[in-house]
Amino acid sequence: MAEIKATIGMIGLGVMGRNLLLNMVDHGFTVAGYDRDPEKVSALAKEGDEKWVSAQKTLGRFIACLEKPRKIMLLVPAGAPVDAVIEELLPNLEPGDLIIDGGNSYFEDTARRYRTLVDQGLSFLGVGVSGGEDGARRGPSLMPGGSSDAYPLVRPLFEKIAAKVDDAPCVTWLGPGAAGHYVKMVHNGIEYGLMQLIAESYDLMRRGFGFNNRRLQEIFRQWNRGALNSFLLEITADIFAQRDERTGQDLIDVILDVARQKGTGMWTTQSAMSLQVPIPVIDMAVMMRDLSGFKTERELAARALNVPVDPFPGNPEDLLVALEHALLAAMLLTYIQGMNMLKKASEAHEYGLNMAEVARIWRGGCIIRAAMLNDLRDAYLTQPGLANLLLDRSLVQQVTAWQKDLRRVLSFSVQLGIPTPALMAALAYFDSFRSGWLPTNLIQAQRDYFGAHTYERI
């Protein structure tokens, strides 16, 4: 390996970094890896073929084995660690070299790094990577943004290692600056929403219908064979079959009901509010993770309030089709909210996003891949300037067909006392958007009454 220059180098050899490097090797690229943890370096050296992989324990030796212009990808924790690695790299780089941040960095940080590095004659790409460790190893969805003139340096590599759908790689250059990381942020926000919707459906069937885990597995598997086909439905079905090694119980029943977040969901809601774009399902999903963290208080309230869940009035099997349609409507509305946010952000930040291409590269490799993304892509291909996806005739027909069942399911959830806030937010968004008149005139009158904020006349 000492005589062979590596095509690309990776700093950060955790599960994602190591698997991504091995994916590159599988496709015929020579690679180099570096990490401050010598055990991670040794793990890469042990797993990779030394003819194709150079595992280095010092930054100097790592940089020396890269071909020029150097292409260095970082997969380190977001925030200060990224800046620290870049600062350490700068004295060793030359104009034209490329730094690629493959972590979940905040898009404002990416925009700052992009400006700083370009001013110094270097190239920079912020790349969203989705698919988890298995996706990194076998084919992720990649969302690069940044220096357009630098993307050709890695385009052949990215297109080889990315997931494929209809023989097309799930990667494309998205736009300048922080476009890639912004798209990945919204991807993760949609992910939050979809997971909350699925969890609420699970809760309805578990506490409301009294279904056991075997029945739940059957239902999610069946749903995944139809219009709900998606990665998240697939793994949800698998989860109900997992056994806990310690107790022998079903794994799902020994997992604490407290969910945490790493920031991307919160960033999505904050950015949407600054853009004044409504994404209520995603907002509610973030809020419910926060609420789940109040475990002690929730348990105290459960004993103090002592409101039992009423038994389902009838045969729960009769409501299964309605629940499937309700989940379809809510998931589609979640994608629509995220895509509408991206369109507004593209205009505000001058990313120039091709919305059809965003939908295309999300169809494979990534966590939110789903059959319905084909419909979103088709809508944008037919009408590239579509202001809101709910103005697309085909999508409107789908939501309209399912919304009655969504109302029916929500009616039962309220009667049973089972919280379904994300499903409710989806319906509220649909009903609000289709209202040609909203009671906001009263809010404007109130604002003018107490604060002389003025109002517009009809």
Disulfide bonds with the S-S distance in Angstrom:
none
